[in-house]
Amino acid sequence: MAKKRGGDATPALVALHRAGVAVTAHAYEHDPRVQSYGQEAAEVLGLDPARVFKTLMIDLDGELAVAVVPVSGSLDLKRAAAALGAKKAQLADAAAAQRATGYVLGGISPFGQKRTHRTVVDRSALKHPTVFVSGGRRGLDLEVSPTDLVAQTRAVTAAIGR
């Protein structure tokens, strides 16, 4: 069941709670001047950036998909496309990403999105007992097992980070 440490319930928390997934919510004061939301979470929460993952929306020839990679690196678009069976990918338009997920940039969670999207999670997530992803708003990260991350998003895993 969900354990909450501050913050209101978001669609991400609701989805995990309904699925019976063990999750711990970690709320923190977001600094609006910060540009790297995931790096901010790692620093404020005192975490290894390799355990904190950013959720990026990508465009696969007009189809939106989700890529989840550590904040300590960047997304390899070519590898992400290959993992999802596409020829090429690019980062999705910000407005399209927000409309499709129901979240604002910096708060896009892989859980509880408005629509289901094909998802790829960087294989490095499986090395950790738990990982942290956005909880559906800036200043809220969710700690979950990587196996629950993959299962709940119906993701494939692949080496998509660099």
C-alpha positions as CSV (number, residue, x, y, z in Angstrom):
1,M,0.0,0.0,0.0
2,A,1.0,3.6,-0.5
3,K,2.9,5.3,2.2
4,K,2.8,9.1,1.9
5,R,5.3,11.6,3.2
6,G,3.7,14.9,2.4
7,G,2.0,16.0,-0.8
8,D,-1.5,15.5,-2.1
9,A,-2.5,12.4,-4.0
10,T,-1.8,12.7,-7.7
11,P,-3.1,10.4,-10.5
12,A,0.3,8.6,-10.2
13,L,-0.2,7.8,-6.5
14,V,-3.8,6.9,-7.1
15,A,-2.9,4.5,-9.9
16,L,-0.2,2.8,-7.7
17,H,-2.5,2.6,-4.7
18,R,-5.3,1.0,-6.8
19,A,-2.8,-1.5,-8.1
20,G,-1.6,-2.4,-4.6
21,V,2.0,-1.3,-5.3
22,A,4.3,-0.5,-2.4
23,V,5.3,3.2,-2.9
24,T,6.8,5.9,-0.7
25,A,6.1,9.5,-1.7
26,H,8.9,12.0,-1.1
27,A,7.7,15.6,-1.2
28,Y,10.2,18.5,-1.2
29,E,10.1,22.2,-1.8
30,H,10.6,22.7,-5.6
31,D,12.7,25.8,-6.6
32,P,11.0,27.3,-9.7
33,R,14.4,28.6,-10.9
34,V,15.7,25.1,-11.3
35,Q,15.8,23.7,-14.9
36,S,16.9,20.1,-14.1
37,Y,13.9,18.8,-12.1
38,G,15.3,15.3,-11.7
39,Q,18.8,16.5,-10.6
40,E,17.0,18.8,-8.1
41,A,15.2,15.8,-6.6
42,A,18.4,13.9,-6.3
43,E,20.1,16.8,-4.5
44,V,17.3,17.8,-2.2
45,L,16.5,14.2,-1.3
46,G,20.2,13.3,-0.9
47,L,20.0,10.5,-3.4
48,D,22.5,9.0,-5.9
49,P,21.4,10.5,-9.3
50,A,21.7,7.0,-10.8
51,R,18.6,6.0,-8.7
52,V,16.5,9.0,-9.8
53,F,14.8,8.6,-13.2
54,K,13.4,11.2,-15.5
55,T,10.3,10.5,-17.6
56,L,10.6,11.8,-21.1
57,M,8.0,11.8,-23.8
58,I,9.3,10.9,-27.2
59,D,7.7,11.0,-30.6
60,L,8.0,7.9,-32.7
61,D,6.8,9.1,-36.1
62,G,3.7,10.7,-34.7
63,E,3.1,8.2,-31.8
64,L,4.0,9.4,-28.4
65,A,5.9,7.0,-26.1
66,V,7.6,7.2,-22.7
67,A,11.3,6.8,-22.0
68,V,12.5,6.5,-18.4
69,V,16.3,7.2,-17.9
70,P,18.5,8.1,-15.0
71,V,18.9,11.8,-14.3
72,S,22.7,11.2,-14.2
73,G,22.8,10.8,-18.0
74,S,20.8,11.5,-21.1
75,L,18.5,9.6,-23.4
76,D,19.9,8.0,-26.5
77,L,17.0,8.5,-28.9
78,K,18.2,6.0,-31.5
79,R,18.3,3.2,-28.8
80,A,14.9,4.2,-27.4
81,A,13.4,4.0,-30.9
82,A,15.0,0.6,-31.5
83,A,13.7,-0.7,-28.2
84,L,10.2,0.3,-29.1
85,G,10.5,-1.1,-32.7
86,A,10.7,2.3,-34.4
87,K,13.2,3.7,-36.9
88,K,13.7,7.0,-35.2
89,A,12.6,9.1,-32.3
90,Q,12.7,12.7,-31.2
91,L,11.7,14.4,-28.0
92,A,8.0,15.2,-28.1
93,D,6.7,18.7,-28.3
94,A,6.2,20.0,-24.7
95,A,2.6,20.9,-25.2
96,A,1.8,17.6,-26.8
97,A,3.5,15.8,-23.9
98,Q,1.5,17.7,-21.3
99,R,-1.8,17.1,-23.1
100,A,-1.2,13.4,-23.5
101,T,-0.1,12.8,-19.9
102,G,-2.1,15.3,-17.9
103,Y,1.1,16.4,-16.2
104,V,3.3,19.6,-16.5
105,L,6.9,19.4,-17.6
106,G,9.1,18.5,-14.7
107,G,6.2,16.6,-13.1
108,I,5.5,13.9,-15.8
109,S,5.2,10.6,-14.1
110,P,5.3,7.3,-15.8
111,F,2.3,6.3,-13.7
112,G,-1.3,7.5,-14.0
113,Q,-1.0,9.2,-17.4
114,K,-4.2,10.3,-19.2
115,R,-3.5,7.7,-21.9
116,T,-1.5,4.6,-22.0
117,H,1.8,4.9,-23.9
118,R,4.3,2.4,-24.9
119,T,7.2,2.7,-22.4
120,V,10.9,1.8,-22.3
121,V,12.8,1.9,-19.0
122,D,16.6,2.1,-19.0
123,R,18.0,-1.3,-18.0
124,S,20.1,0.3,-15.2
125,A,17.0,0.6,-13.1
126,L,17.0,-3.1,-12.4
127,K,20.3,-2.8,-10.5
128,H,18.7,-0.9,-7.6
129,P,16.4,-2.2,-4.9
130,T,14.2,0.9,-5.4
131,V,14.2,3.8,-7.9
132,F,12.7,7.3,-7.8
133,V,10.4,8.8,-10.5
134,S,8.3,11.9,-10.7
135,G,5.1,11.6,-8.6
136,G,3.0,13.7,-11.0
137,R,4.0,17.2,-9.9
138,R,7.2,19.2,-9.4
139,G,8.5,18.6,-5.9
140,L,7.1,15.0,-5.5
141,D,9.1,11.8,-6.2
142,L,7.8,8.3,-5.8
143,E,10.1,5.5,-4.6
144,V,9.1,2.1,-6.1
145,S,10.8,-1.1,-6.9
146,P,12.1,-1.2,-10.5
147,T,10.1,-4.4,-11.1
148,D,6.9,-2.5,-10.2
149,L,8.0,0.4,-12.4
150,V,8.3,-2.0,-15.4
151,A,5.2,-4.1,-14.6
152,Q,2.9,-1.1,-13.9
153,T,3.9,0.7,-17.1
154,R,4.1,-2.5,-19.2
155,A,7.6,-1.4,-20.2
156,V,10.3,-3.0,-22.0
157,T,13.8,-2.6,-20.6
158,A,16.8,-1.6,-22.7
159,A,20.1,0.3,-22.5
160,I,18.7,3.6,-23.6
161,G,20.8,6.0,-21.5
162,R,24.2,7.4,-22.2
